[in-house]
Amino acid sequence: MVKLSQLAKTIRSKNAGPDLITFDIMFGDEKVFREVTSSGALTAERIAELFGIERERIVHFDAFEPALAVKVAIRRFRPSGSPGETDVMGSQMYAPLLELEVPVSAALRERLAA
C-alpha cells in the first residue's frame, strides 16, 4: 500500500460556488493514474467514508483521462461564508485524501523507491 499523496502530483480542494467544494487529484504519469483508478481504492464511496459524509453528498465523481485527474465535488453542509462555515474558500478540505492508502503493483513500488 502507498499513500495517495506519494502517487499524485497535486491534491487540492477549492470553492465551487456557494454550495460545493471540488477536489482535484492530478497525476503526472499515465501509468500511475491508471493503476490508482483501477485499484478500487479511490471511489466515491471511499471518499464519503474518508470525509465522514453520506455518499449522496458527492454530486460528481469522475476520472478524467485526458488530464490524468480525478475530479470530485461534494455538497457543503453550509453555504460558503455563512455563519458557522469553517472554510470559505474550501482550500483546506483535501487533507483526508493525503492518507488514503492505495494498493500498487510491485513494479510501481520499485519505480517510487528509485
C-alpha positions in Angstrom: 0.0 0.0 0.0 1.2 3.5 -0.8 -0.4 6.8 0.3 -2.2 8.8 -2.4 0.0 11.8 -1.5 3.0 9.8 -2.8 1.3 8.9 -6.0 -0.5 12.1 -7.1 1.3 15.2 -8.4 -1.3 17.5 -6.9 -4.2 17.1 -4.4 -6.2 20.2 -3.8 -9.6 21.4 -2.9 -11.4 24.7 -3.7 -14.6 26.5 -3.6 -17.0 25.6 -6.4 -19.8 28.1 -5.7 -21.8 28.7 -2.6 -22.9 25.1 -2.1 -20.0 22.9 -3.4 -16.4 22.1 -2.7 -14.4 20.5 -5.5 -11.4 18.2 -5.2 -8.7 17.7 -7.8 -6.4 14.7 -7.7 -3.9 15.0 -10.5 -1.2 12.6 -11.6 2.0 13.3 -13.6 2.2 9.8 -15.0 -0.3 7.9 -17.1 0.7 4.5 -15.6 0.2 5.8 -12.0 -3.1 7.3 -13.0 -4.3 4.0 -14.5 -3.1 2.0 -11.6 -4.7 4.2 -9.0 -8.0 4.5 -10.8 -8.2 0.8 -11.4 -7.2 -0.2 -7.9 -10.7 0.4 -6.4 -9.2 2.5 -3.6 -10.3 5.8 -5.0 -14.1 5.7 -5.3 -17.0 7.9 -4.4 -17.9 5.6 -1.5 -14.3 5.6 -0.1 -14.2 9.4 -0.3 -17.6 9.6 1.5 -16.1 7.4 4.2 -12.9 9.4 4.5 -14.8 12.6 4.9 -17.5 11.1 7.2 -20.3 12.1 4.9 -23.2 10.3 3.2 -22.5 9.1 -0.3 -25.4 11.3 -1.5 -23.4 14.4 -0.7 -21.0 13.6 -3.5 -22.5 15.2 -6.5 -19.7 14.5 -9.0 -17.0 11.8 -9.2 -15.1 11.3 -12.5 -11.7 10.1 -13.6 -10.8 12.4 -16.5 -8.2 10.5 -18.5 -7.1 13.4 -20.8 -5.9 15.3 -17.8 -4.8 12.3 -15.8 -7.0 13.6 -13.0 -9.9 12.6 -10.7 -12.4 15.3 -10.0 -14.8 15.1 -7.1 -17.5 17.6 -5.9 -19.2 17.4 -2.6 -22.2 19.4 -1.3 -21.3 21.7 1.6 -23.0 21.4 5.0 -23.5 25.1 5.0 -23.2 27.7 2.2 -19.8 29.3 1.7 -19.3 32.2 4.0 -22.4 31.5 6.1 -22.3 31.6 9.9 -20.5 28.5 11.3 -19.0 27.6 7.9 -15.3 26.8 8.5 -13.5 27.2 5.2 -15.0 29.8 2.9 -12.6 29.0 0.0 -12.6 25.3 0.6 -8.8 25.2 0.2 -8.1 23.2 3.3 -10.6 20.4 2.9 -8.4 18.0 1.0 -6.3 16.7 4.0 -8.1 13.3 4.4 -7.1 12.4 0.8 -3.4 12.6 1.6 -3.5 9.5 3.8 -5.7 7.3 1.5 -3.8 4.1 1.0 -3.8 2.6 -2.5 -2.7 -0.9 -3.4 0.0 -0.8 -6.0 2.0 -3.3 -8.1 5.5 -4.3 -7.1 6.7 -2.6 -10.3 5.2 0.8 -9.3 6.6 0.4 -5.8 10.0 -0.1 -7.3 9.7 3.0 -9.5 8.7 5.1 -6.5 11.7 3.8 -4.5 14.1 4.7 -7.3 
